[in-house]
Amino acid sequence: MEGKARFIFPAILSGIMAFLMTCVITFINLGAVDGFVFKWLRAFVIAWPLAYCAALIATPFARRGTALILARLEGKTR
């Protein structure tokens, strides 16, 4: 992935993951309480930038790991 896509893809992916995970974790911790949506969105606003930074850092390692796994599954050595 090159150019702007290198930054846009992790932003979208981390946004989706942070959105879903903060919802589930907030619900597990609090249940369906009054103000749930506000508390969830507050957690999401904090989590998304952190998830984005993590995605930017992890993406190159994940690509290399994926290539290594696929090479081994296909019987190739590096």
C-alpha positions in Angstrom: 0.0 0.0 0.0 1.4 3.4 -1.0 0.7 7.0 -0.8 -2.3 8.3 1.1 -3.8 4.8 1.3 -1.1 3.9 3.7 -2.7 6.3 6.2 -6.3 6.1 5.3 -6.7 2.4 5.5 -5.4 2.1 9.1 -7.7 5.1 10.0 -10.8 3.3 8.7 -9.8 -0.1 10.1 -8.9 1.2 13.6 -12.1 3.3 13.6 -14.3 0.3 13.0 -12.4 -1.8 15.5 -12.4 0.8 18.2 -16.1 1.5 17.6 -17.0 -2.1 18.1 -14.6 -3.0 20.9 -15.4 0.1 23.0 -19.1 -0.7 22.6 -18.7 -4.3 23.8 -16.3 -3.5 26.6 -18.4 -0.6 27.9 -21.5 -2.8 27.8 -19.7 -5.6 29.7 -18.5 -3.2 32.3 -21.6 -1.1 32.8 -24.5 -2.9 31.2 -27.4 -1.0 29.7 -27.3 2.0 32.1 -28.5 5.5 31.6 -26.0 7.5 29.7 -24.5 4.4 28.1 -24.2 6.0 24.7 -22.3 9.0 26.1 -20.0 6.8 28.1 -19.4 4.6 25.1 -18.7 7.5 22.7 -16.3 9.0 25.3 -14.4 5.7 25.4 -14.4 5.6 21.6 -13.0 9.1 21.2 -10.1 8.1 23.5 -9.5 4.7 21.9 -9.6 5.6 18.2 -6.4 7.7 18.1 -4.6 5.1 20.1 -5.8 2.3 17.9 -4.8 4.4 14.8 -1.2 4.8 16.2 -1.1 1.1 17.0 -2.3 0.2 13.5 0.4 2.4 11.9 3.1 0.7 13.9 1.7 -2.8 13.6 0.9 -2.8 9.8 4.4 -3.5 8.5 4.9 -6.3 11.1 1.5 -7.8 10.2 2.4 -7.7 6.5 5.7 -9.4 7.0 4.2 -12.0 9.3 1.4 -12.7 6.8 3.9 -13.1 4.0 6.0 -15.5 6.1 3.0 -17.6 7.1 1.7 -17.8 3.5 5.2 -18.7 2.2 5.4 -21.6 4.8 1.9 -22.7 4.0 2.7 -22.8 0.3 6.0 -24.7 1.0 8.3 -21.9 0.1 11.2 -20.8 2.3 12.6 -17.3 2.7 
